[in-house]
Amino acid sequence: MPRADITFSALGEQAEQRVRLAVQLLAAYRIRAKIRAWDGTRCSLLVTDLSDAYGRRTHDLARARGTPVLAFGTEGGEAGDGIGIADDNSLVPALAQRMRELLALDARDDEPDAQPEASPALCRLAGNEFKGLGVDATCNGRTVRIRPGEGRVYAPTLSDLLSAVDTFCTADWSLTRNDVDGRPREDGASRSLEAFLLQAAFAARDTLPPFPEGRYRLDCWPDVGSAPELIDSLKIAKRLLDGSASSSELVAACRIDAADVNATLWAYAAANLLDMPIDALPKEEPQPQTARPFSGIMARIAQRFGLRP
């Protein structure tokens, strides 16, 4: 029996209920399906509402991967290649039929040893397998070389770097360990690793999974280079340099949106700057570390916003 991994995003309560019922009806078509909230990983079919900004973003990411989409909120739009149309009046059997049509040849055989879908490259970089290690990341023929020891990321061209920023929070990237330091001869562009990862995280902040619960801290200032738009991430860094904090504490203390805090934590962890949860450490708050000061343009930005260490 084929199986399908169906995700949803930006649906209202009633629409979500009807979609869940429709997924159950797929068994009548001999399709074994599961449904879950969209988390940025690959899936067989996305159901979303295009009248919502988050829904439109998940739609664009799914279609970029060739994933079929069943779309609400199209105001009478027409179905196209890989896109089905639904509305608030669509009955459950009709939704199931549209899902069946969209899944068509994409449902995979149900293999007992099937491997789980990869998580976003940024999240994998923060995991134990690659944390703090030199990594070559490749997607669609482009390669960027991540070197935490130097705090730099390298690529053949600036265009490669900019393209990687836009897609690094998808599961499409393959990561390979490479411990050779220094700028590769064929790479002509580089930038601060923290700036690269922060911008990649913020580009996909609405699709990143929740950062693991715990209390975290930083031991040094991140290098955001010439990206003053990341000032909120510097506010978070200042709080984490002063002492450990959880995600909810950062939201309250820095008065920053939870999605931005979540993106910042993922980026700091991927850059190997964020300490692991310290719940097991003694209850006393650790003493603030002496942090290296800003210099140049970032010193002026930090002084303007009261972020000098």
N, C-alpha and C positions, 0 to 999 in steps of 0.2 A: 504493500500500500504506500503510495507517495506520501511524503510529509511536507509540511509548509510551516515556515516561521513567519508569522504575521505580526506587524507592529502597528501602533497607532500613536498619533500626536494631535494635540490641540482640539480634541473632540469634546463636545458638550456631554453632560451626563447621559441624556437620553440617547444621543447618537452612539456613545460608547456601549451602552447596554444592547442596542440593536446589532452593533458590529460583533459583540461577543456572542450573541445568539446565532448570528449568521456563521461565525466560525465553527460553532458546534454543528451546524447543519451540513458543513462540508463533508462530514463523515458519510453522508448519503451518497456523495460522489466518490467515495473511496479515497478521500484525501484526509490524512491524519494531520491536523493543524493545531498549533498552539498560538496564543496571542499574548503579547506583552507590550508595555510602553516602549516607545522608541528611546534608544540610548546611544545612538550613533553607530552601532555595529551593523553589519550586513544582515539583511533579512530577505525573505521571499516576496513580501508584499507590504507596502506601507499604506495605511488608511489615515488620511489627514484632512484638515479643514483649511482650504486656501483663503478663507476670509480672515484668518489669523496670521500675524506676522511670523510666529514660530512655526505654524503649519506650512507656510510658504518656504521657510528656510529648510525644513526637513524634506519637503517635496523636492527642492533643488538638489540637495545632497543625494537623495535617493535616485533621482533621474540621472544625475551625473555618473552613478554606478550602474545604470541600466536596470534599476529595480522598478517593477511595476508599482503604480500608485492608484488607489481608489480615492477620489477626491470629492469631498463635500465643499460647499460654499463657492461653486463655480458660476452661479447665477445663470443657468441655462447654457453653459458651455458645452462643447462637443467632445466626445471621447476621441482619443488619438492613439498612436502607437504606444502601448504600455501604460495608458492612462484610462481609467474608467470614471464615470460620473455618477454621483449619488447626491441625494438631497434629503431634506427633513421629512419628506413624504415617502421615501423609499422603504418598502416593506422588507422584513427580514429575509424571506425567500429570494426576493430580487437582489438583495445585497450578496447573499450566498452565491447566486448565479454569476454575478459580476466578478466576485472573487475567483470563482472557478475558472472563468474565462481568462482573467488576468494571470492566474497561476499557470494555466495551460501546461506548457512544456517545462516550466521552471521548477516544479515540485521535484524534490530529490528522493531517490530511493531511501527507505528507512534502514540505514546501516547501523548495527549495534555499536560499531567502533568509530562512528562518525566523530570527528574532532569538533570541539566548540568553536564558535566564531571568534576571530581575533578581536581584541579590544582596540580602541584608538591608539595610534602610535605613541602619542604623548603619554598615555597612561602606562603602556608597556615600558617606556623608557624610565618611568618612575618606579617600576617593579624591581624585585630582587634580581631578576635575570640580567638586567642591563644597568642597574643603578650605579652611577659613578664610573662607568666604563666607556671607552671609546667605541663609537658605533657608526657604521655606515648605513644610512637609511635610503632605500630605493623605491621609487614609485613611477610607473609609466616612463621608464627610461631615464629619469632624473635621479641623481644621487647627491645627498648632502652628508657631510662628514661631521659628526658631533663629537667634540673633544672636551669633556668636562674638566680634565686636568688643566687645560689652557683657558677654559671659559669661553671657547670660540666654536662657531659652526662654519664650515667651509663648503663651497660649491663652485662648479666651473664658472658660472656667471651670476650676476645679480638677479637676472630673470629667474634662474633656478631657485635662488633663495626666496624670492617673493612668491613664487608659485608654491613652494613648500610651506610657507606660512599659511596659505589659504587652505591647505588640505592635510596638514600634519595631525589633525585631530580626527582623521578617519582611520579605518582599519586597513586601508589599501597599501600602506607602507610595509615593506619587509625590513627587518632590522638584523644586522650582522655585526658581531663583535670585531673591532679592529683597534688594537692598542698602539698603533704607530702614531706618535705625536708629530706635530709640526704641519705646516701647510703643504698639502700634496702638490706636486709639480703642476698637475693639470688643473688645479683649482685657482681661479683668479679672483674670487669674491669671498669675503668673510664678514662676520659681525659678531657682536656679543651673544653668547649662548642664551643668557637670561632674556635679553630683548627678543630674540627669535622665538623662544618658547612662550613667553608671555603674550606676544602678539598672536601666535598660533592658538593659544588657549582662549584668548579673548575673541578671536574670530569665530570660535565654535562654543562659546561659553554656555549657550542654551542647550547644547547636545551632550556636554560632558557628563559622565556619571558622577554621583555625589562622592566627594573626597572621603576616605575612611575616617571614622570617628576617632578622636583622640585629641591630645594637647600637643602642640608643636612649637618649635622655636627656630630662630635663625642665629647663626654665629657670625655672619658678615653681611654687609650690604650687597644687594644684587647690582649688577652692572647693566643698567637699562640703556646705556649708550646715548644716542641722540633721539630718544623716543619719550619726550616729556608727556605724551598722552597717557603714559603708564603711571601717572602720579598716584592714583589710588593704590597701585601695587606697592609703591614706596611707602605709603601710609601703613599698609599692612606689614611691610618689612620693619618699619620702626617699632610697631607694637610687638612684633615677634622678637626683636632684639632686646626689648625691655623685659621680656619674660614670656613664658609659655602661654598659649591661648588655644581655645577650640574655635571651630568655624563660627559658631553662634556668638561667641565672645568677640570675635573680630568684626562681625556684622554690627554689633552694638557699639563697640568701642570706636570703630573707624567710620561708622555711619555710611557703610558701603553696601550695595546690593549683594544679596547672598550669592547670586550667580557669578559676580565678579570676584568675590572672596574664593569661591570654589575654583574658578579658573586660575587664580593666582596661586593657590596652594598646589594645584597640579603642576603648574609651571615650575615653581620653586623645587618641588620634589623631583621633577624630571631633570632639573639642573644640578641635582645633588647638593642643594643648599639647605634643605629642610630636614631637621632632625626627625627621627622616628617618634611615634607617640611616647611620651615620657610618664605615663600614668604609673608605671612601676617604680619610678624614682622616688626619693624621699619627698615628703609633703612640702618641705620648705621650697619656696620659689628660688630657682637658680639666680645667681647674681648676673646682672647684665654683662655681656661681653664687650670688650673694647673693639669697636668697629672701625675699619679703615674709613677715612673721611671721603666725601665727594671731592671732585676736582673739576675745573673747567666749567662748562655750561651747566652740568648737573649740580654743581655747587650752588650756582645762582638760583636754579630752580628749587633746590631743597631749601635754601634760605628763604625764598619767597613763600613757600608753603609751610615753613616751620618744621622741616624734617631733618635738620642737622643733627647728627648723632651726638 
